Amino acid sequence: MPIKIKTDHMTLTVNGTVTAEATRIAGAWHVTTWPHPLDYNRAFTALTLAERLATGHPRDGPVRHRVVRGAVRCLTASPESPPL
């Protein structure tokens, strides 16, 4: 379940199948699992969250709630916001 990272492209593979991708276009990362462009760190976070959900972690477990809450807070912050 690696995330392969190249200069302008990231690919998440789960069980041999590409589950999500991110491509850098004009300085912004476009992730197939997220509705708007992100910076590099937020794109990686979106892929990590997609990996966690794709690997069958319980959707109602306490770890999931903390991960999702933190990821959504990170992903929805404006690009001008300081890092979390």
ZAMARGU-4260 file (C-alpha; in steps of 0.2 Angstrom, whole numbers, plus 5000, padded with zeros to 4 digits):
<rodrens>
0) 5000/5000/5000 | 5013/5012/4995 | 5011/5030/4990 | 5024/5033/4976 | 5030/5051/4975
5) 5038/5059/4960 | 5041/5077/4956 | 5024/5081/4949 | 5014/5065/4953 | 5009/5054/4968
10) 5000/5037/4966 | 4992/5027/4980 | 4991/5009/4977 | 4981/4997/4988 | 4981/4978/4985
15) 4989/4981/4967 | 4976/4993/4962 | 4978/5012/4960 | 4966/5019/4972 | 4970/5038/4971
20) 4982/5050/4962 | 4988/5067/4964 | 4995/5078/4950 | 5004/5095/4951 | 4997/5107/4938
25) 5003/5125/4939 | 5009/5123/4956 | 4994/5116/4964 | 4990/5097/4968 | 4974/5090/4961
30) 4969/5074/4970 | 4957/5062/4963 | 4949/5060/4981 | 4947/5079/4985 | 4936/5092/4977
35) 4949/5107/4976 | 4967/5110/4973 | 4979/5107/4987 | 4997/5111/4992 | 5010/5097/4993
40) 5007/5093/5011 | 4988/5093/5010 | 4989/5082/4995 | 4999/5069/5004 | 4987/5070/5018
45) 4972/5067/5007 | 4981/5052/4999 | 4985/5045/5017 | 4967/5047/5022 | 4961/5038/5006
50) 4973/5024/5010 | 4967/5022/5028 | 4949/5021/5022 | 4953/5010/5007 | 4962/4997/5019
55) 4946/4993/5029 | 4950/5002/5045 | 4934/5003/5055 | 4924/5019/5050 | 4917/5021/5067
60) 4932/5018/5078 | 4940/5031/5089 | 4956/5032/5079 | 4947/5035/5063 | 4937/5050/5071
65) 4954/5058/5076 | 4962/5055/5060 | 4947/5061/5050 | 4945/5077/5061 | 4963/5081/5060
70) 4964/5078/5041 | 4948/5088/5037 | 4955/5102/5047 | 4971/5102/5038 | 4964/5100/5021
75) 4951/5113/5023 | 4962/5127/5030 | 4966/5140/5018 | 4983/5139/5009 | 4989/5155/5017
80) 4986/5148/5035 | 5001/5143/5045 | 5005/5124/5045 | 4995/5115/5059
</rodrens>
